[in-house]
Amino acid sequence: MNEKITIGKFVKDYLEIKSTQLQEKYIKEKLEIKQYLPYNLKVGFAQNIVNCSSFDKNKNFKLSSTLRYLFYIRTVITEYTNLTENKKNSSFLDEYDVLASTGLLEAIISKIPEKEINEFKTVVDMVLDDTITQFTSPQIFVSDQIQRVMTIISKISEPLIASAVKSFESIDGKDAENIVKKLSGFIKKNNK
């Protein structure tokens, strides 16, 4: 089993080799490919990809297909191979550009079984479809609006209730009895 290697180092070492045959040999020797990723991991990674690319920082539903593609490629590269991101010095976007511009992205992905790539892509698409359905259906929209209104009412009513309770604490028994009678009458009158 080959050890983990950063994408940057892998690309740098690859580019230092001048012969195409030696470059192929380098890829074969240094790159380790997982032939299968368990289904539950695919689902977990797919949920992460969709969540990161479907919601803004305020948790509002906002699709970003370009971000989803980038996260998908990052997951394929880091989960199906022994390559890792260099989290200190660059973003994955930089590493993606280097892999794509050198042809290594295509070379790496071509070594992963096509069936695996297709299955993982299908799982990502299914999770995305479910998310779109869950967050864009009319029922969900109405439910979210009701929840927002209830939250607002709750925030407004709590101080009012606290104030009313405080006021009632200072009322003597006879005044409280009169208030209860008036409220009971009001409720009976409006429930008819």
Order of alpha helices (4+ residues) and beta strands (2+ residues): beta-alpha-alpha-alpha-alpha-beta-alpha-alpha-alpha-alpha-alpha
